[in-house]
Amino acid sequence: MHRCQCFMLLLATGTLLLMLKQSEVMPPGLDDLTEQLQMLTSRDGGGGKAALPEAPEAPEAPEKKQSQVEPADQEVVEVTTTPPQSPEPGSEPLAARLQRHAGVYRDKSHAPELKNVLLLTAANSGYLEMLTNWECIAQRLGLDWMVIAIDSELQQHLGERSFSATGKEWQKAEGFFSKGGFQLIACNKIRSVAEVLRSTNLDIVFSDGDNVFKSDPFLPTLTLGSMIRSGKYEYIYGRKIEPGNQKIQNFKPEIWHQEPNKGNTGFYYVAGGRKQTIVQKVFDKGVAWCDSRPHMDDQENFWDALFDSRRKKRSAKDYVACFRHCDNNESCSGIEESQVFNYCDMSPWEYILGCFTPASALEEPRMVAYHATHVVGWESKRKKLQQVKLWAYCNETEIGSAA
């Protein structure tokens, strides 16, 4: 109580002195006293607010943005937004890490013509065993790569050889095989590739973790290696082939290089170092279709978007002048080459899709990789890879020692 009364007395005295000063009848020597009283009354001495001077009004807090409404078939609680990562003090920027891992081989002098080609794969924490198998075999082949970490748990686990995926995070580890989670995770792969294309001048080879290499997939004697080195194609892909349980020996050669309505997005090459505007348009449109059709995966959205682009008129925002498939020179006659998107399929006998049985793949002497598709769940995929003798039976210590 005594403290409060003293404060009120100081406040009243200060007010009186200020009035005298303003009326120009201030007695000599009291100016200093006035300033001292103002300093005292500007502090919160007993819970009261300063009378002199008035404090400026605090700025209004920014309005919180409402979270995006999730599709009806997804549980909103399982999805969070993954913010862009800022490098920690002293850490290497992501663009520099991507460039350092480019070249596809750990020995950067091995194939200097591929120095700007970056090998990427992707996984989430529930897919770690499949990822470990892919990485063990890749390192045994002398390859270099980076991992798109679909969730923050995996990114923290892998550290330097990974970076966080672009898009929303599905928090369930088994998201690759859960309703809603698979579509979101699959589309985050293409979102991440589109972002790497935008932020670097690197070409990219993307491989799913269940697409495992038997031998070096980049040799110049193979279709993928020779097509990349030719510099003729902006996009090289594997075909989508149905139904499952076929024999690769029965695949008809005349189907190869026919322009498809759909391809496989689990293994492909995209050129990021040339024709960047039209390449970015193609991938950005695939991302836009993922955004507008979240119930469908990246493969359906990307290829439906590409098919739609082939029919666009010149006035369309995402217009690409011409799409040339596998050197069909008649399709883009008279159009400037810089405005042409060239794409073609790699050999289905070298890079074998899971629609073909493991037994028939083992009998194919040209096999370089096997993609364990047409089954659901990593245990079923592991069984397929074991049948084609592409299960490494290793652990992460082998990868760490190589890195």
C-alpha positions in Angstrom: 0.0 0.0 0.0 2.8 2.4 1.0 4.6 1.7 -2.3 1.4 2.4 -4.3 0.8 5.7 -2.5 4.4 6.8 -3.2 4.0 6.1 -6.9 0.7 8.1 -7.0 2.4 11.0 -5.3 5.3 11.0 -7.8 2.8 10.8 -10.7 0.8 13.8 -9.4 4.0 15.9 -8.7 5.3 15.1 -12.2 2.0 16.2 -13.8 2.0 19.5 -11.8 5.6 20.3 -12.9 4.7 19.6 -16.5 1.8 22.0 -16.4 4.1 24.7 -14.9 6.6 24.1 -17.6 4.0 24.4 -20.4 2.6 27.6 -18.8 6.2 29.0 -18.8 6.1 29.7 -15.0 8.5 26.9 -14.1 10.7 28.0 -11.2 14.5 27.9 -12.1 16.3 24.6 -11.4 13.3 22.3 -11.7 13.9 21.2 -15.3 16.2 18.4 -14.2 13.7 17.2 -11.6 10.9 17.1 -14.2 13.1 14.8 -16.4 13.9 12.5 -13.5 10.2 12.2 -12.6 9.3 11.3 -16.2 11.9 8.5 -16.1 10.6 7.2 -12.9 6.9 7.2 -14.0 7.8 5.6 -17.3 8.6 2.3 -15.5 6.1 -0.2 -14.2 6.9 0.5 -10.6 3.9 -0.9 -8.9 1.8 -2.5 -11.6 0.6 0.8 -13.1 1.3 1.9 -16.7 3.5 4.8 -17.6 1.6 8.2 -18.0 4.4 9.9 -19.9 5.1 9.2 -22.6 2.5 7.0 -24.2 3.8 3.7 -25.6 3.2 3.0 -29.3 0.5 0.5 -30.1 1.7 -3.0 -30.8 1.4 -4.2 -34.4 -1.5 -6.6 -35.1 -0.5 -10.3 -35.1 -0.5 -11.8 -38.7 -3.7 -13.7 -39.4 -3.1 -17.5 -39.2 -3.7 -19.2 -42.5 -6.3 -22.0 -42.4 -4.9 -25.4 -43.1 -5.8 -26.9 -46.5 -8.7 -29.2 -46.5 -7.7 -32.7 -47.2 -9.5 -35.1 -49.5 -12.3 -37.1 -47.9 -10.5 -40.4 -48.2 -7.5 -39.2 -46.1 -7.2 -38.7 -42.4 -6.2 -35.1 -41.8 -4.4 -35.9 -38.6 -1.9 -37.9 -40.4 -0.7 -35.1 -42.7 1.6 -32.2 -41.9 3.2 -29.7 -44.0 7.0 -30.1 -44.5 8.5 -26.6 -44.4 11.6 -25.8 -46.5 14.7 -26.7 -44.7 17.2 -23.9 -43.9 20.8 -25.1 -43.7 22.3 -25.2 -40.2 25.2 -22.8 -39.5 28.3 -24.1 -41.2 26.3 -26.9 -43.1 26.6 -27.4 -46.9 23.7 -25.9 -48.9 21.5 -28.5 -50.6 22.3 -27.3 -54.1 26.0 -27.9 -53.4 25.4 -31.4 -52.0 23.3 -32.3 -55.0 26.1 -31.1 -57.3 28.7 -33.0 -55.3 26.8 -36.3 -55.6 26.2 -35.8 -59.4 28.1 -37.9 -61.8 26.3 -41.2 -60.9 29.6 -42.8 -59.9 31.6 -42.3 -56.7 34.7 -42.1 -58.9 34.0 -38.9 -60.7 36.6 -39.5 -63.3 34.9 -42.7 -64.5 32.4 -41.1 -66.9 33.0 -37.3 -67.1 30.3 -37.1 -69.8 27.8 -37.9 -67.0 29.1 -35.3 -64.6 25.8 -33.4 -64.5 23.6 -36.4 -64.1 22.2 -37.0 -60.6 20.9 -40.4 -59.4 18.0 -40.1 -57.0 15.8 -42.6 -55.1 13.1 -42.1 -52.5 11.7 -43.8 -49.4 10.0 -43.2 -46.1 10.9 -44.6 -42.7 8.6 -47.6 -43.1 10.4 -48.4 -46.4 13.9 -48.4 -44.8 14.6 -52.1 -45.4 13.8 -51.8 -49.1 15.9 -48.7 -49.4 18.8 -50.3 -47.6 18.8 -53.1 -50.2 18.7 -50.7 -53.1 21.6 -48.6 -51.6 23.8 -51.7 -50.8 23.6 -52.9 -54.3 24.1 -49.4 -55.7 27.2 -48.9 -53.7 28.6 -52.3 -54.7 28.3 -51.1 -58.3 30.2 -48.0 -57.4 27.3 -45.6 -57.9 26.7 -42.3 -56.1 23.2 -41.1 -55.3 20.9 -39.0 -53.0 17.7 -40.1 -51.3 14.5 -38.1 -51.3 13.4 -38.6 -47.7 9.6 -38.7 -47.7 9.3 -38.1 -43.9 11.4 -36.2 -41.4 12.3 -39.3 -39.4 14.1 -40.9 -42.4 15.8 -37.6 -43.3 17.2 -37.4 -39.8 18.2 -41.0 -39.9 20.1 -40.8 -43.2 21.6 -37.4 -42.7 23.9 -36.1 -45.5 22.9 -38.5 -48.3 19.3 -37.4 -48.1 17.1 -34.3 -48.3 13.5 -33.7 -47.4 10.8 -34.3 -50.0 8.7 -31.4 -51.3 5.1 -31.5 -50.2 3.1 -32.7 -47.3 4.3 -35.4 -45.0 2.3 -38.6 -44.3 3.3 -39.5 -40.8 2.4 -43.1 -40.8 5.5 -45.2 -41.7 3.5 -47.6 -43.7 2.2 -44.8 -45.9 3.5 -46.3 -49.1 0.8 -49.0 -48.8 -2.0 -47.1 -47.0 -5.1 -45.5 -48.4 -4.4 -41.9 -49.3 -0.8 -42.2 -48.1 0.4 -43.9 -51.3 -1.0 -41.3 -53.6 0.4 -38.4 -51.6 3.8 -40.0 -51.2 4.0 -40.9 -54.9 3.2 -37.4 -55.9 5.8 -36.0 -53.5 8.4 -37.8 -55.6 7.5 -35.9 -58.7 7.2 -32.7 -56.7 10.7 -33.1 -55.4 12.1 -33.9 -58.8 10.4 -30.8 -60.2 11.9 -28.7 -57.4 15.4 -30.0 -58.1 15.0 -29.3 -61.8 13.9 -25.7 -60.9 16.8 -25.1 -58.5 19.7 -26.7 -60.4 20.9 -27.3 -63.9 21.3 -31.1 -63.3 19.9 -34.0 -65.3 18.2 -36.5 -63.1 17.8 -40.3 -63.2 15.1 -41.3 -60.7 14.7 -44.9 -59.5 12.2 -46.3 -57.1 13.7 -48.3 -54.2 12.2 -51.5 -55.6 13.8 -51.0 -59.0 17.1 -52.8 -58.3 20.2 -52.9 -60.5 21.8 -56.2 -61.4 24.8 -54.5 -63.1 25.9 -50.9 -64.1 22.8 -49.4 -65.7 24.7 -46.4 -67.2 27.1 -48.3 -69.6 27.2 -46.7 -73.1 26.4 -50.1 -74.5 23.0 -50.1 -72.9 19.9 -48.2 -74.2 19.7 -45.8 -71.2 23.4 -45.0 -71.1 23.6 -44.5 -74.9 20.4 -42.4 -75.0 21.6 -40.1 -72.2 25.0 -39.6 -73.9 23.3 -38.8 -77.2 21.8 -35.6 -75.8 18.8 -36.1 -78.0 16.1 -36.8 -75.4 14.6 -34.7 -72.7 12.8 -37.7 -71.1 13.7 -41.4 -71.2 11.2 -43.8 -69.5 10.2 -47.4 -69.0 7.0 -48.6 -70.5 3.9 -49.4 -68.5 3.0 -53.0 -69.4 -0.2 -54.9 -68.5 -1.2 -57.4 -67.3 1.1 -59.1 -64.8 2.6 -62.6 -64.7 3.9 -62.4 -68.3 7.2 -63.8 -69.7 9.6 -61.3 -71.0 10.5 -63.6 -73.8 7.0 -63.2 -75.2 7.1 -59.4 -75.3 6.7 -58.3 -78.9 9.6 -56.2 -80.3 7.3 -54.1 -82.5 5.6 -52.7 -79.4 8.9 -51.1 -78.2 9.1 -47.4 -79.3 5.4 -47.2 -80.0 4.1 -44.0 -78.4 2.1 -44.9 -75.3 -0.7 -43.3 -73.4 1.0 -44.3 -70.1 4.6 -45.0 -69.0 6.1 -46.0 -65.7 7.4 -43.2 -63.4 9.4 -45.6 -61.2 12.5 -45.3 -63.3 13.3 -42.5 -65.8 15.8 -39.9 -66.9 14.9 -36.2 -67.4 17.2 -33.5 -68.8 17.5 -30.5 -66.6 20.4 -28.9 -68.3 18.7 -28.0 -71.6 15.3 -26.8 -72.8 14.6 -25.9 -69.2 11.5 -24.0 -69.9 9.6 -26.7 -71.7 11.0 -29.5 -69.4 9.8 -27.5 -66.3 6.4 -27.0 -67.9 5.9 -30.7 -68.4 6.9 -31.5 -64.8 5.0 -28.6 -63.2 1.9 -29.7 -65.1 2.3 -33.2 -63.6 2.5 -31.6 -60.1 -0.6 -29.5 -60.8 -2.5 -32.6 -61.8 -1.4 -34.2 -58.5 -2.7 -31.2 -56.7 -6.1 -31.3 -58.5 -6.4 -35.1 -58.4 -5.0 -36.2 -55.0 -6.8 -39.5 -55.2 -4.4 -40.6 -58.0 -0.7 -41.3 -57.9 2.2 -39.6 -59.7 2.2 -42.1 -62.6 -1.4 -41.5 -63.6 -1.2 -37.8 -63.1 2.1 -37.2 -64.9 1.1 -39.2 -68.0 -2.4 -37.9 -68.2 -1.0 -34.4 -68.0 1.6 -35.2 -70.7 -1.2 -36.7 -72.9 -3.3 -33.5 -72.3 -0.3 -31.3 -73.2 0.1 -33.0 -76.6 -3.4 -31.7 -77.5 -3.0 -28.1 -76.2 -3.4 -25.1 -78.5 -0.7 -22.4 -78.8 -2.8 -20.0 -76.6 -2.6 -22.4 -73.6 -0.3 -21.3 -70.7 1.4 -24.7 -70.6 1.7 -25.0 -74.4 4.7 -27.0 -75.7 5.0 -26.7 -79.5 5.6 -30.4 -80.2 6.3 -33.8 -78.6 8.5 -36.1 -80.6 8.6 -39.7 -79.7 11.7 -41.8 -80.4 13.0 -39.9 -83.4 9.8 -39.6 -85.3 10.9 -36.8 -87.5 7.6 -36.4 -89.3 5.7 -35.4 -86.1 7.6 -32.1 -85.6 8.4 -31.1 -89.1 9.0 -27.3 -89.5 9.2 -26.7 -85.7 12.3 -25.2 -84.1 14.1 -27.9 -82.2 14.4 -25.7 -79.0 10.6 -26.0 -78.8 10.4 -29.8 -79.2 10.1 -32.2 -76.2 11.8 -35.4 -77.2 11.0 -38.6 -75.3 11.6 -42.3 -75.8 11.4 -45.6 -73.9 14.5 -47.6 -72.8 14.8 -51.3 -73.6 12.2 -53.5 -71.7 14.6 -56.4 -71.9 17.4 -54.6 -70.1 15.2 -52.8 -67.5 12.6 -55.4 -66.8 9.2 -54.4 -65.2 7.5 -56.6 -62.6 4.7 -57.5 -64.9 7.2 -60.1 -66.1 7.8 -63.1 -63.8 11.1 -63.3 -61.9 11.7 -66.7 -63.5 11.5 -65.3 -67.0 13.7 -62.3 -66.0 16.4 -64.6 -64.7 16.4 -66.3 -68.1 16.9 -63.0 -69.9 20.6 -62.4 -70.6 20.1 -58.7 -71.3 18.6 -58.0 -67.8 20.3 -55.0 -66.1 17.5 -54.1 -63.6 14.3 -55.6 -62.2 11.4 -53.5 -61.0 9.3 -55.4 -58.4 5.9 -54.0 -59.5 2.5 -55.7 -59.7 2.6 -56.7 -56.1 1.5 -54.7 -52.9 3.6 -54.4 -49.8 7.3 -54.5 -49.3 7.4 -58.1 -48.1 5.9 -59.2 -51.5 8.4 -56.9 -53.3 11.2 -58.4 -51.3 10.1 -61.9 -52.3 10.2 -60.9 -56.0 13.7 -59.4 -55.6 14.9 -62.5 -53.8 13.6 -64.6 -56.7 15.7 -62.6 -59.2 18.7 -62.7 -56.8 18.6 -59.0 -56.2 18.3 -59.0 -52.4 21.6 -57.9 -50.9 21.3 -59.3 -47.4 23.3 -56.4 -46.0 22.8 -53.7 -43.4 23.4 -50.0 -43.3 26.9 -50.3 -42.0 28.0 -51.4 -45.4 26.5 -48.2 -47.0 28.1 -46.0 -44.2 31.6 -47.5 -44.7 31.3 -46.9 -48.5 30.2 -43.3 -48.0 
